[in-house]
Amino acid sequence: PGRIDEYKPQTGADLAVQEYLEEKTQMPDFLNSIKSLISISVDNYIERGFEHLQISFGCTGGQHRSVATADEVAKELRAKGYRVTLEHRDI
């Protein structure tokens, strides 16, 4: 959405961008795949006694898809009881 004028000043934290990603891209499928992969990784790390895991996302401009993805994954992990520190580097 970074190439569409109305979304340029917004970020993946904005509802309009989230709706665009959900309705006009394959973001829902991408998120389902990412959540599944991360769930496996986090569970494995916890079982092995690790306490810190860094997960990073990137996109072309760093303010739309990657922000929305990071926010959604953080929300999911928090709902499972994990402590999450979320940092958006480019916004």
N, C-alpha and C positions, 0 to 999 in steps of 0.2 A: 503493500500500500504506500510505500515511501515515494513512489513516482506519481501518485495521485494528489493533486494540489490540496484537497480538503484534509487529507491525512498527514501531509508533510509536517505540520507543527505538532501533531499528536504523537503519542507513544502507544505501545502495546498495553499500557495500563488504562488507556481510555476505552470506554465502552464501544464507541463507534468503530475503533480499530479492531477490537475483539470480535464484534459482530461481522465485520468485513472478512476477517480471517476465517471465522467459523462458517460463513455462508458462501464465500466466493473462492476459497482455496481448499486444499486438502489438509488443512490444519487439524481438524478433528481426528483423522486417521493417523496423522503424524504424532499428535499428543498421546493417543492410545498406545502406539508403538513405543514411544519414549517412556511413558509411565510404566509399562510392562518391563522394559529393559532396566530401568532405574530401580524398580521394586526388587528385581532379582539381585541386582548389584548391592543395594543397601542391605537387604536381608543377609547376603553372603558376608558383607563387611562386618555386620553386627555379630554374626555367628563366629567370626574369626577374631573378635575382640578389638577391632579398630574403632576409634572414636571420631575420626575426622574423614570426611569424604567431600571432595570438591567436584561439582558438576557445572559445566560451562556450556553456554549456547552462544552462537553467533549468527548474524545475518548480514546482508549487504550493508545496511545503514546503521545497524546496532540499536535501533530504537522501536521497532515494531514487532516483528516475529520473535526475535530473541527475548524481548521483554515479556511478551505475552506467554511464551513458553516457560520462561523462568518463573514467572508469577504463578502459573498453573501448577507446575511441578512442586514449587514451594508449598502451595496450598494443600496439595495432595499429601506431601510428606508430613506436614504439620497435623493434618487430620489423622494420620497414623501414629501420632505421638512423638515424632522426631523433632528435635530442636534444629531450626533452620535459620541461618543467617543469609539474607538475600542482598546482593549488591549488583546494581546495574552500572556497569562501567561507562557507558556512552550517553547516559541521560542524566 
